[in-house]
Amino acid sequence: MTARTKTTPDLAHLLGSVDELVRAGDTRRLRQVHRQLKSAVDRKRVAERTRKYSSNPVSWVRRRLRQFIWSKQREVLESIRDHRRTAVQSGHGVGKSHTASLAAGWWLDTHPPGEAFVVTTAPTYAQVRAILWRYIRRIHKAGDLPGRVNQTEWWIDDEIVAFGRKPSDHDESAFQGIHARWVLVILDEACGIPAQLWVAADALTTNADCRILAIGNPDNPASEFRKVCRPGSGWHVIKISAFDSPNLTGEDVPEDVALALVGREWVEEKRAEWGEDNPLYKSKVLGEFSEDSQWQVVRTSDVAACRLDLETPYAASELLPVELGVDVGGGSDETVIRERRGKVAGREWREHTDRPEVIAPMILQAIRETGATSVKVDSNGVGFGVVGELRNMAARGLHSARVYGVNVGEASRYPDRFANLRAEIWWCIGRELSEERGWDLSTMENADTTVAQLLEPQWSLDPKGHVLVEKKEDIIERLGRSPDNADALLLAYFVPTDAATEYMEHLLRRGA
């Protein structure tokens, strides 16, 4: 890929005219010649960089930025050079956004201003500005590259040469009006970008010298990103696993590079915490897509859609009610308290304890911190005593929240559909609420662990044709870990209809 430079005035002629203009005192013409000289010098420099680096992005990074890039980063940059469309499905902590910023800097620095353009987008404006463009600002400064860069724009002289935007999800004409021979489009966090913006990106890159780079975690099997990563899509696909990191392969890299990349300790922690078959492990560690399983209660694609940041803040009324779900630990399990505000999942408190006299004060503190009006407690076993403690606290005036005991082993409220209340909760809240995007998990505390647990339970049909969800004990036996965080989240969203419980609370409040 080579660039042609525009015809410029002869430098010797321009320099020769300077003395004559100085003697004549023609300041207006001197300023004009100065601009012409600067433009000619700039174009000469670009032409030289084009000759040296337009076909060698790796050398550009090493010489212009004086930075080291490891093997997979080199592979991505060379793919952009050689292929019109590159898709990079990347695990966590392998430097994907930094790699994309290197591509943007190399592209603009090795093509004449006005003949090249870079467009970047991401699922939200915050991701555009705070992730990729933060790296672009860094490499611009590190290489003393031409022009100036602000939060989401790159200008050379008085011409904009790159910008980051988050258009409407449904706007196929989002990037119209950009006309240049060399256009590079970067789709960052590509799994969250809707199909219409892929169409808009494609419309910008119709000639042979244009390029698209799509890069992100492969966490949504229903996304457009998944489609382009399939064999036969026409895209050049690169997979970067945590196991490709120099910290796991032994590739020789400088210490500062190694410290910035995912390490073996994190991989081992996630293997133990999530399990190698968990969709989150496959995405974050292996850089692989997981297909939604027919027998998976909560589907990977639905949960991924619930983790996308919203552009518009919620109104105060949309963050009500404030409610808590509590999964009470037993044996080696944790006790987990989860907050939700309206549809938004929030904070989490957890402790390795099964003692009601310890758990109840924890919940009381969470009620006071959140202003929760309702608390739903798994009342099986130890949880029964916790419910009693909380109701006694309410009777003493320590809090005013309604306390519900939820026994998931009891009959479902829809006995013609579900084998028990556990199946109802996991299906109606876990599956259907996520499918309808009735959750917002984008700011949820301890999100990855909770999501990994949400994706574990399987469902089946009992002999009567009722939905039956895998018991917690069976999950522990199968996987060696308990979905405590997920159970607490589901209880936070569960809406009880136990009139008897409400009546008893009413009596307690009256001091009966």
N, C-alpha and C positions, 0 to 999 in steps of 0.2 A: 504494500500500500504506500504510494508516494503522493506528495502534494506539489502542485504547480504554484509558483509565486507570481504575483502580479508584476507587470512592467513598472519600474520605478525610474525617477529622474537619475541621470548620471551623477554619481557622487563627486567626481572630480570637477565637473562643471559647476555644481552647487557650491563646493568649497571655494572654487576660483572666483565666484561672484561675491563672496562675503567681503573681501577687502574693498572692492569697488563700492559696495553699498555702505560700508562704514564711512568711507571718505565722503560719500554723497549725503550721509546723515539720513538715509531712508530707513527709518525704524520700522515702518509698517512692512516694507518688503523684507527687512532683516528677520522680523518675526515669522513671516511666511516661509522664508528659506529655512529658518530654524526648525519649523514644523516638518518641512519636507526632508531635511537632513535626518531628523529623529525618526520619521517614518521609514526612510530608506535604510537607516541603520537597523531599525527594529526588524524590517523585512529580511535584511541580510542575515540577521541573527536567527530568525525563524527558519530561513532557508537552510542555514547551516545545521540547526537542530533537526530539521526534517531529514536532511541527508544522513545525519548520524543516527537518529533515534526512531524515526517513524516506523522502521521495520525491526526495531530492537528495544521494546519497552523495558526489558530487564536492565539493559545498560543505562537507559534513561534514569531509572530509579537509583541505580548505584552511583552514577556520576552527577546527575542534577540534584538529587536529594541527599546523596551520601548515606543512603539507607540500605540495609540488608533485607532481602526478601527470600523466604524459604520456598521449597520446591513447588508446593501447591499454589502459592501466590504467583510464581512464575508461570505455571501452567495456565492459570486463568488469564493473565495478561497476554500471553502468546495466543490463546484461543480467541481473544477479542481481535487481535491482529489478523488472524487467519480465517475466522468464521463470522458470518453476518449475525448469527444469533447464538449466544452462549448462555446456558442455564447452569447455575451452580447450586446444588443442594448440599447444604453445609451444616455440620454439627455445631455445637456450642463452643465458643472460645477459640476459634481458629482464625480470627482476624478477617472475617468476610467484609465488613464495612470499610476497614482500612484498605483492603485490596481494591474495593470499588472506588475509593477516593484516589488511589494511585492511577487507576484507569482514567479517571476524569482529568487529573493533572497532566498525565502523559498526552492525552488526546489534544488538549488545548495548547500545550506548549510546543507541539510538533506540527501544527497546522497554522496557516496564516489567519490572523484575526479577521473575522467577517466571513470566512469560508468554512469555519467549523463551529459546532454548537454542541453543548452537553445539556441534556434534560434529565433530571432525576425526580423520582416520585417514590412514595411509600404509603402504607395504609392510612397514616395520620400526618397532619402537619407537624406535630411534635416530633415524630420519628424522622421526618425530612430534616428538620432544623437541628435536632439534638443528637442525631446519630451520624448520618453520612456527612452532612455539611460541617459538623464539628471536625471530622477527619480532613475534609477538604481544606478547611481553614488552616489546619496544622501543616499539611504538606505544602500549601501555598507559601506559608511563612518559612518552612524548612528549606525550600528550594529557591526562595526569593524569586518566585515565578512572576510573570508579567501581570500588570493590572492590580486590581484590588478586589477583595472578597468580603462580603458582609454575611449576614445570617444565612441567606439562601440564594445569593446572587454573586456572579463573577463578572466584573467589568474590565475591559481593556480599552484604555483611552475613554471615549464616550460611548462605547458600544458594549451592550450586554452579550456575553458569549456563553453563559451557563446560568441555569436557575433550577431551584428545587421547588416543586409545587405539589399540592394535594387537591386536585380538582374534585368535582362531584363524582360519586361512584358511577353515575349513569351518563356521564358526558363523554361521548365518543369523539367529540371535536375538541377535547380539552387542550391540545397542544397545537392547534391550527395557527398558521401565521409564521411558523419557523421555516425558513428556507435557507438551506446551506448544503454544500456538497458533502461535507463530512459531519454527520450527526451521530452522536452517541447517546442512547437512552439507557438509563440505569434504573431498573426496578428493584428497589431495596426492600427487604422483608417481603419477598415476592409472594409468599403464600396468602398474605392478607390483601392483595391487590385484586379488585374485581375485574371481571372479563372485559367490561367496556373500556377500561384504561389500557388493557393489553391491545385492544383494537386501536386506540388512540396512539399508542407507541408504535404499532406497526405502520400506521399511516405516515409517520415521520421518517421512516427508514426504508423508503422504496427504491433507492438506487444502490449500486454495488458497493459504494464506499461508506455506507452507513452501517451502524452496529447497534445491537441491543444486548445488554447484560442484565439477566435476571438472577438474583441471588437471595438466598434466605434459608431458614430452617424448614425442612419438609414436614410440617406438622399438620397439614390438612389434606387428606386424600381426595376431597371434593373440590379442590381449588384449581384455578387455571394453571397455576405453577406445576401441579401434578401432571396435567395434560402435556405440557411442553417437555417434561422430563421423561416421558414414556419413549420407548424405542420407536423409531419411525416418524417422530414428530418433525424432523427437519432441523432440530436444534442440536448444537454440540453440547452434551451434558457432562458435567464434571461433578463428582461426588467427593466431598471432603469429610472424612470421619475424624472423630477425636483420636482414633488409632493412627491417623496419618500425621498427627502433630509430632514435631521433632522431639517433644518430651517423651513420646512413647516409641518412636522409631529409632531414636539415637542419631538422627540427622544433625550434623554439626552446625550450630547456629550460635550467634553471640548471646551472652547471658541475658541482655535486656530483651531480646526477642523471645527467648525461652520463657522468661518470667511473664510475658504478656499472653502466652498461649496456654491452652488447657493442659493439665497435667494428669499423671497416672492416678494420683490420690483421688481427684474428683471423679474420674471414671469409675474407680472401684467403689466409691461411696454411692454413686448412682446405680451401679449394678446391684449392690446390696439393698438399697432403698426401693428401687423401682422394679428390678428384675429385668433380665435380658429380653424377655418377650413383651415387655410393656411398650405400648406405642410411643410413650414419651422417651424411653431409653433409645428406641430406634431412631427417633427424630433428633434428639439433642446430642446423643453420643455417636450413633452410627451414621447419621446424615442420610437416613433412609425413610421413605414413606411407609406408613402402615395402612393397609386397606381396612375399612370398616368391616368387622366380623358380623355375620348374621346373628350370632348369639351373644354379642356384646350388648349389655343393657344400655350404657351411655356410649354414644359413638364419638370417635375421635374428631370427625369433621364438625359435629355440632358444638363440641366443647371449644374447638379452635376458633370457631366463629364468635363464641361468647367471650373470647379473650382479646378482642380487638378494641383498642381505645376509641372512645367516641369524641368527635370534634366539638360537640356542644355540651357544656356542663349541664348537669341536672338542676332543675329547679328544686327549691327546698322541699316542696310538697312531694316531689318524686322520690325523695330519700326517706319516705315514711311508708310503713311503720318500721321502727327499729326493733328487731327481734333477735333472740339468741337461740342457738341449737347446742345441746350438750350431749356428747357421747361419753358415758361414764366408763372408765377403764376398769378392768378386772384382771388379776394376775399380772402379766408383763405388759398389758396394753396401757396406752396413755388415756387420760381423761382430756378431752378436747372441747373447748368452747369456741363457737364460731358466731360472729356478728354478721347480720345483713341489714342493709338500709334500703328499703324498697326492693328493687331488683339487684342492688349492688352488694356483692360479697365483700366484707371488710376484714376486720382484725380477727386474730385468733389467739387464744390462750391455751396452754397445754401443760400437763404435769403428770409424772409417773406416780399416780396414787389411786387407791380405790377406797379411801376412807371418807365417809360422808362428812365428818367433822372438819376435814381439810377441803373437800371439794365445794361444799356449800358456801364458805366464805370467799372462795375464788370466784364463784358465780355472782355472789353479792357485789364484789368489787367490779366485776364486768358490767353488771346492771348499772352501777353508779357511774362508771366511766362512759357508758354508751347512752344512758337514758332509755334503755330497752323497756318496752311495755309488755313484752311477752317472752317467756322462757319455756322451751320445750326440751324435756329431759328424757333420755332413754331410761325407762323405769324398770327394765329387767334387772334382777339381782340387786347389786349395790345401789343402782339408780333409784330404787324404791325409797331407800333411806334418805337419799339426797333430796328427792321431792318433798319428803316430810320435813326435812330441815329448812328448806326454802319457804315452805308454807308457814312454818313456825316463825321464821324471820318476818314474813309479811304480816302475821298476826301481831307481832311486837312493833310494827311500824318501821322496820328497817328498810323496806322497799315497797313499791306499789305495783310491781310487775305481776301479771298473771302467770301462774306456774302450771304447766301441763305435764303430766306423766304420760309418756308414749311407749306402750308395750308393743313392739313390732311383731311379736309372735301372735298377737290377737287377730281376730277375723278382720278382713278388709271391709271398708265401707261400700265396696263394690264386689260383693261375693260372687257375682256371675262372671267376673273378669280375673280376679286375683286370688291366689291361694291364701294369702295373709296380708297383714298391714305392711310388712317389710316389702313385699313385692309391689304393693300399691305405691308406696313412697318412692322406691327406686324407679319405678316405671313412670309414674305421673309427674314426679318432680325431676328425677335424674334424666330420664329419656325425653319426655315430652316438653318439659320446660326449657331444656337446652336446645331442643330442635326448633322451638319457637323463639329462641333467643330471649327467653324470659329471665335469663340470668345476665349479669354483667360481672365477669370474673377478671376484668382487665387490671384491677388494682387490688386484688385479693392477696392478703398476706399468706405466705407459705404456699404460693400458688402451684408450683410444679409438683410438690409432694401431694397436694390435695387432688390435682387433676390426674396424676398417675394412679391414685387410688380409685377415682371415679371410673376410670377406664377398665378396671379389673373384673368386676362381677359379671358372671354369665347368667343367662336366663334359659328356662326350658318350660315345657308344659307338663302339668301333672296329669294323672289318668283321667281327670274330668275336663281337661282342656283349659285349665286356669293357668295364668302366668305365674311362674315360680322363680324367684331370684335366689341365687346361690347364698347359702347361709354364711354368716361371718366366720363360724368355726371351720367351714369347708374351705373358705378362702385362705384362712390361716394355715390349714393343713396343706393346701395346694401350693401356696406361695411362701409360707413362712413369715408372713406379716399381716397386720390387721388394717382394714380401711377405716380407722378411727376418724381421721380428718374428714373424709368424704361423708361418713355417717353424720357427723356434726353439721356439715354444710347442708345436707338434705333436711335435717331437723330444723335448721334455721329458716328454711323456706316452707316447711310443712305448716298447713293451716288446720289445726284440730277442730273437731266439731263435737267434742265430748261435753254435752250439756251438764251431765252429772258433776264433772270436774269443776266447771264454771260455778255451779250452784254451791259446791263445797267451799270454793274460794270466797264466794259472797258471804257465806256464814262466818268464815274465819275473819274476814275484814270487819264484820259487825261484832266480833268478839264472842260469837256464840260457842 
